[in-house]
Amino acid sequence: MEANGIGYRLTIPLSTYTRLPNLGQKLVLLLAHVVREDSHTLYAFLSKEERDLFEILITISGIGPKTALAIIGHMEMGMFQKAIANADVRILSKIPGIGKKTAERLVIEMRDKFKGAKKEKPVALEAVEGLLGDAMNALIHLGYNALQAQQAVQAALDEKKGEKDLGKIITAALQKI
């Protein structure tokens, strides 16, 4: 990015990349400056909530800037909050760079940060998340990015409440993309 004749290298999450405006249009990005002994890196976000979540995530042991970007880029804020509130280690483990132990640590350390997230019944969430995960994987294998797949499948599930046929959910999700 160039600002006042100075070029800056910005690192952004996948979700920001998919929402960037056309070339030449004005753009406001919120920055997080991370200083390490060997580098100074600028991370850019389109929303204050994403930037704030990034800054919280990098304070957690075992979560660095790259992992924090993966979390923000591959999961919507609301879905992440639900996963934390419901201690859904399985869905968190699907994020690239997050294993079971890291997901468990995330749940423990982030639980108090998302007190406003509504806790749902674990049984119902498991059934929906299983279907959601399978449909998301199908769309990802078709070449869609994880965020697009998640949004499309969630919209399809919201529209077709109670649908249990994976093929019908995938078809509905493809129509949403």
N, C-alpha and C positions, 0 to 999 in steps of 0.2 A: 504494500500500500504506500502511496506517496502522499505526503502532507507538507505543504509549504516548501517543496523542493527537496525534502528529505524522504528517503525510502525506508520503510519499516517492514520487517518480516513478521507476520502475525500467524499464530497457530490457532486454528478454529476447529470446533467439533463438527461432525458430519451434519448435524441438524442445522447448524448455521450455514454451512455450504449449500444445502438444498434450498434455503430461503433467501439467498443473496439476490439483490435486484440486478437488473441488466447493467452492462458496462456503461459508464458515463452518468448513471443516476447517483444522486447523493445517498450517502450511507452513514449512519451513526452506529458506531461499535463501542461497546463498553469493554475496557481493558483490565486485565489482571497482570501485574508485573511480578514474575517469579525470578528471584535472584538465587542462584546456586553458586558454589565456589568456582565452577568452570563456565558459567553462562548467565546471561540476562535474557529472559524470554518473555515475549508479550503474547498473551492469550486473549482472543477477542470473542465477544458474544453479542448477540442481537438484543438480549433482554437482561435486565438487572437481576432477575430471579436466577437465570442460568449462571451469571457471573458470581452471584452470592453463593450458589450451591457449589460451584467450582472452588471458591475460596474456603468453604467449609470442608469439602472433601479432601483437599490437599493437606489439611491438618490431621487427618486420620492416619495412624500408623499403617504403613504398607500401601497407602494410596498416594501415588505421585501424580504429577500433572497429566501424563499420558493416560493413565487409568481414569482419572477424573473426566478428561475429555471423552473417553470411550463411554462412560456412564451417561454423560449429558447428551452425547451424539447418538446413542442407540436406544434411549428410553425417554419417553415423555416425562415431564416433571410429575404429573398426577399419577402416572403408572409407577414411577419410582417411589413416590410417597406411599402408595398403597402397598407396594412390596415391602417397604420398611415397616409400616404399621402392622402388616400381617405376618411379619417375619418369614416371607416367602424367599427362602434361600435359593430354591430351584430356579425361579425366574431371574433373580439377580446373577446367578451363575452362568446364564446364557449371554451375558455381556462379555465381549472379548476382553481378556486380561483379568477377569474376575473368576476365581475358583471358589470352592465351597467355603474354605476357611476365611477368605477375604469377604465373601458375602455375609458370613456369620458376624464378622467384626463390624461390617457396615451396619447391619441390623442393630447390633448392640450400641454402637456409638452414635447412630443417627436417629434412634427411636425418639429421644427427647426433643430433637430439632423439629420433628414433624408432628407435634401434638394435635394439630388441627386436622390431620388426615383421618378420614372416617375408617374405622376398623370394620371389616366385613366378616361374615361367617367363613371360617376356613374351608369347610366342606364345599360350599358353593364356589368359592374362589378357586379351589383346586380343580373343579370340573371345568370352569370357564378357562382358567389358565392353561390347562392341558390342551384344550381345543385351540385356544389362542396361540399357544406355543407351536402346535403342529401346523396350523394354518400359516403362521409367520414363517416357519422353516420352509414351507412349500413355496411361498412368495420369494423368500431370499434365494432359494435354489433356482428360481425363474429369473433372477438377476435384479430384483428390487432391493434397495437398501433396507436395513433393519427398521429405520424410523418410518419409512413409507409403508412397509409391510405391517408394522404395528398399528399405525393409524388406520389403514384400510381394513384390517381384520377387526379392530375394535369398532369401527363404524358399521361393519357388516353384522357383528354380533349385537350391537345396539339396535339395529334395524330388524334383525331376525331373532328376536328374543326367544329363547327356548330351543333353538335349532341345534340338533346334535349331529347332523350329517356333515362331515368334514368337507366333502366335495361341494356341497351347496354353500358352505361358508366361504370356501376359497373362491368360488365363482362370484359370489356377492362382493367379496373383497376386491377381486380384479376389476369389477365394474366401478368401484370407488376410486381406483387409481387413475 
